[in-house]
Structure formats: structure tokens, C-alpha cells
Amino acid sequence: MTSLTSDNSSGSLRVRVFEALEQAIINGEYKEGDTLNELRLTKELGVSRTPIREALTQLELEGLVKNIQNKGAVVVGVSQKDIDDIYAIRLRLDGFAAKLAAENITDEQLDRLEQAVELQSFYSEKADTENVRRFDSEFHNTIYEASGNRPLCSMLKSFHNQIRRARGISLGVSGRSAKSIEEHRGIMEAIKAHDPALAEELMTEHIQNAFDNFKGKT
């Protein structure tokens, strides 16, 4: 991981340490069973032990590590069952979020949604997978925020992030990126038309297609 000593990004140091460790676990840099040694992490990230400890506590609350006596924080990670369970939840709740978004979205959020679809399409044509994933996240996060339901938004953002690797695998399957963008465009148009039923239906289909695609790849 990159040292955070010269990181000028916004947010508290604890949050940045947490996000760095969270992504390292989700991306597989730290694998299930690995021990996250506080002293080693302070050297790797260039920070004191206090934000490391706070971040490890948050990671335990997120279920990504487990504190074991005489061993410390051990990576639990995101298992195949976790991915299956998260998709099962998203199949029921992402559609609901899209339904609420169709009822509550603001003009500013709609602009962000349209921009996310266009930029995802742009980067897909350039085979820039990192930015395709980035604007995939932007698309879904905008819908979660537009739902106007803060607990739902927080939970779905967390789930969407935790299955980042699975989403990357799914989008990496030949033809899936273009199909996903087409589905995003349909969802966006339903939300723009303030059609809650159609938005919910199309989003549920989209999540099912993404999960089926992931299972086919693995």
C-alpha cells in the first residue's frame, strides 16, 4: 500500500487509513487468515498507531477482520458465500432504491446519473476497465443517494463496495460491460421519466444479470 503521509485528500486520517485497509482486503492484497500487524502497518502507511487501531476497530465492525487473542486483527475478507448473500440482498433492495430514486431524484442528481452513464460508455470504448468500474460505482451510488433513504443508502453503498472484485470480474467478461451500460441507460431513462415501477423492474433485472454473469465466470 502507498504511504498516507503525503496524501492530501479530504477526510480524517482515520477514515483514510480505514479506506486504504478496506480496499486492500477487498482487492485481495490481504487474504483471509492474514494478520494485520499494527507496527508493520504504521511503517507501511506512515502514520501513528492510533488511526491504525481505530481503523481496525471499524474493520471488525464491518466484518472484514476478527480480533483474536494473542494474534491481533486477522483478515476475514469477503467469501464466496458473502458475495452470494450480498447479491441476494441487493436483488431485493437495489430495485427498491431505484423506485425511490424515480420518485425523489433532484435535477443535480439526475445530471450526475446521466454523466456517469456517458462516462462509463466513453471509457468502455477505450477498454479502460478501472474507470468503467469507477463510473459503475458512481451510477449506483447516485441512485442510492437519490432514494432519500439514508439507512438504505449507507447499507447498499457498503455492499456495492464489498463486492468490488466480483463486479470487476463480471464487467471483465466479454460483452458484459456494453450490456451493463445499456441496462444502466434504461434504468436512468425510467428514473428520468419518474416511473418507479419500471425503474425497480429494470434495476432488479440488472442485478440478476450481473450476478448470473459473475457466477458464469467463476
Phi, psi and omega per residue, in radians:
M1 nan 2.719 3.141
T2 -1.441 2.448 3.085
S3 -1.044 2.497 -3.140
L4 -1.701 0.056 -3.067
T5 -1.120 -0.556 -3.125
S6 -1.825 0.217 -3.128
D7 -1.361 2.037 -3.132
N8 -1.717 0.204 -3.109
S9 -1.163 2.799 -3.101
S10 -1.278 2.857 3.103
G11 1.781 2.722 -3.120
S12 -1.204 2.810 3.135
L13 -1.085 -0.683 3.133
R14 -1.034 -0.754 -3.131
V15 -1.127 -0.740 -3.121
R16 -1.174 -0.650 3.081
V17 -1.146 -0.789 3.108
F18 -1.007 -0.826 -3.105
E19 -1.132 -0.656 3.124
A20 -1.135 -0.775 -3.141
L21 -1.226 -0.694 3.121
E22 -1.033 -0.820 -3.127
Q23 -1.173 -0.622 3.120
A24 -1.113 -0.621 3.099
I25 -1.275 -0.836 -3.107
I26 -1.102 -0.648 -3.119
N27 -1.421 -0.084 3.083
G28 1.563 0.083 3.093
E29 -1.110 -0.713 2.964
Y30 -1.848 2.233 -3.055
K31 -1.829 2.878 3.133
E32 -0.947 2.262 -3.141
G33 1.695 -0.271 3.102
D34 -1.187 2.497 3.076
T35 -1.692 2.286 3.119
L36 -1.640 1.693 -3.103
N37 -1.369 2.174 -3.059
E38 -1.052 -0.778 -3.096
L39 -1.123 -0.739 3.132
R40 -1.125 -0.693 -3.129
L41 -1.175 -0.614 3.100
T42 -1.094 -0.627 3.131
K43 -1.299 -0.728 -3.119
E44 -1.144 -0.715 -3.062
L45 -1.669 -0.207 3.109
G46 1.218 0.617 -3.136
V47 -2.262 2.971 3.108
S48 -1.349 3.039 -3.089
R49 -1.305 -0.405 -3.090
T50 -1.062 -0.927 3.115
P51 -1.142 -0.477 3.075
I52 -1.127 -0.840 -3.133
R53 -1.093 -0.749 3.134
E54 -1.100 -0.713 3.133
A55 -1.162 -0.692 3.128
L56 -1.153 -0.624 3.077
T57 -1.101 -0.748 3.118
Q58 -1.153 -0.685 3.115
L59 -1.109 -0.600 3.098
E60 -1.187 -0.697 3.090
L61 -1.104 -0.572 3.116
E62 -1.360 -0.162 3.139
G63 1.434 0.242 -3.103
L64 -1.616 -0.351 3.031
V65 -2.355 2.836 3.092
K66 -2.309 2.289 -3.135
N67 -1.457 2.042 -3.115
I68 -1.981 2.288 -3.097
Q69 -1.016 2.381 3.135
N70 1.165 0.123 3.125
K71 -2.241 -0.589 -3.136
G72 1.689 -2.691 -3.090
A73 -1.412 2.077 -3.124
V74 -1.960 2.339 -3.083
V75 -1.184 2.231 3.010
V76 -1.652 -0.715 3.092
G77 1.307 -2.872 -3.141
V78 -2.084 1.888 -3.074
S79 -1.439 2.987 3.067
Q80 -1.053 -0.684 3.109
K81 -1.138 -0.680 3.085
D82 -1.016 -0.786 -3.139
I83 -1.071 -0.801 3.111
D84 -1.034 -0.764 -3.118
D85 -1.164 -0.710 3.137
I86 -1.118 -0.764 3.106
Y87 -1.108 -0.648 3.116
A88 -1.072 -0.691 3.106
I89 -1.215 -0.769 -3.108
R90 -1.121 -0.547 3.099
L91 -1.064 -0.462 -3.122
R92 -1.686 -0.480 -3.005
L93 -1.879 -0.485 3.121
D94 -1.120 -0.666 3.090
G95 -1.105 -0.689 3.104
F96 -1.119 -0.709 3.098
A97 -1.088 -0.721 3.117
A98 -1.140 -0.677 3.092
K99 -1.049 -0.829 3.123
L100 -1.136 -0.643 3.125
A101 -1.097 -0.687 3.123
A102 -1.102 -0.450 -3.138
E103 -1.562 -0.492 -2.936
N104 -2.108 -0.104 -3.001
I105 -1.059 2.456 3.097
T106 -1.603 2.922 3.110
D107 -1.087 -0.685 -3.139
E108 -1.133 -0.732 3.118
Q109 -1.182 -0.639 3.100
L110 -1.138 -0.667 3.077
D111 -1.077 -0.753 3.124
R112 -1.110 -0.692 -3.130
L113 -1.122 -0.816 3.129
E114 -1.108 -0.717 3.128
Q115 -1.124 -0.693 3.128
A116 -1.068 -0.738 3.130
V117 -1.130 -0.788 -3.106
E118 -1.153 -0.717 3.141
L119 -1.248 -0.600 3.069
Q120 -1.119 -0.707 3.101
S121 -1.132 -0.744 3.141
F122 -1.035 -0.848 -3.096
Y123 -1.292 -0.459 3.067
S124 -1.118 -0.724 3.120
E125 -1.121 -0.456 3.131
K126 -1.642 0.060 -3.132
A127 1.016 0.574 3.114
D128 -1.607 1.520 -3.004
T129 -1.146 -0.586 -3.122
E130 -1.098 -0.781 3.133
N131 -1.311 -0.485 3.035
V132 -1.074 -0.797 3.107
R133 -1.143 -0.668 -3.132
R134 -1.041 -0.815 -3.085
F135 -1.445 -0.283 2.922
D136 -1.106 -0.804 3.095
S137 -1.103 -0.728 3.135
E138 -1.066 -0.711 3.130
F139 -1.050 -0.928 -3.081
H140 -1.190 -0.726 -3.132
N141 -1.100 -0.613 3.104
T142 -1.134 -0.698 3.101
I143 -1.144 -0.744 3.117
Y144 -1.034 -0.784 3.141
E145 -1.148 -0.694 -3.111
A146 -1.202 -0.286 3.121
S147 -1.108 -0.472 -3.113
G148 1.343 0.120 -3.113
N149 -1.931 1.760 -3.013
R150 -1.113 -0.772 3.103
P151 -1.074 -0.724 3.114
L152 -1.110 -0.772 3.137
C153 -1.037 -0.841 -3.113
S154 -1.081 -0.794 -3.111
M155 -1.139 -0.801 -3.085
L156 -1.234 -0.606 3.052
K157 -1.063 -0.758 3.132
S158 -1.105 -0.812 3.123
F159 -1.082 -0.757 -3.113
H160 -1.068 -0.657 3.134
N161 -1.260 -0.723 -3.075
Q162 -1.114 -0.468 3.125
I163 -1.791 0.535 -3.112
R164 -1.001 -0.764 -3.119
R165 -1.131 -0.714 3.129
A166 -1.113 -0.689 3.116
R167 -1.142 -0.653 3.117
G168 -1.138 -0.689 3.100
I169 -1.131 -0.782 -3.131
S170 -1.070 -0.817 -3.118
L171 -1.211 -0.348 3.138
G172 -1.404 -0.213 3.105
V173 -1.202 2.379 -3.079
S174 -0.922 2.169 3.092
G175 1.523 -0.249 -3.058
R176 -1.250 -0.649 -3.114
S177 -1.046 -0.830 -3.136
A178 -1.110 -0.700 3.135
K179 -1.156 -0.707 3.131
S180 -1.093 -0.732 3.132
I181 -1.140 -0.683 3.085
E182 -1.066 -0.726 3.110
E183 -1.160 -0.720 3.086
H184 -1.025 -0.729 -3.122
R185 -1.107 -0.710 3.111
G186 -1.119 -0.740 3.101
I187 -1.096 -0.772 3.139
M188 -1.045 -0.764 -3.124
E189 -1.134 -0.651 3.107
A190 -1.147 -0.719 3.106
I191 -1.163 -0.741 3.128
K192 -1.069 -0.608 3.123
A193 -1.436 0.002 -3.112
H194 0.959 0.862 3.116
D195 -1.935 1.536 -3.048
P196 -1.028 -0.745 -3.091
A197 -1.111 -0.776 -3.138
L198 -1.201 -0.706 3.122
A199 -1.048 -0.756 3.127
E200 -1.127 -0.792 -3.130
E201 -1.073 -0.818 -3.091
L202 -1.198 -0.643 3.116
M203 -1.176 -0.729 3.119
T204 -1.074 -0.735 3.088
E205 -1.092 -0.706 -3.129
H206 -1.079 -0.800 -3.141
I207 -1.147 -0.707 3.113
Q208 -1.104 -0.746 3.121
N209 -1.093 -0.719 3.136
A210 -1.125 -0.735 -3.138
F211 -1.188 -0.773 3.109
D212 -1.055 -0.700 3.137
N213 -1.134 -0.741 3.111
F214 -1.091 -0.802 -3.134
K215 -1.102 -0.625 3.118
G216 -1.166 -0.573 3.141
K217 -1.305 -0.631 -3.072
T218 -1.602 nan nan
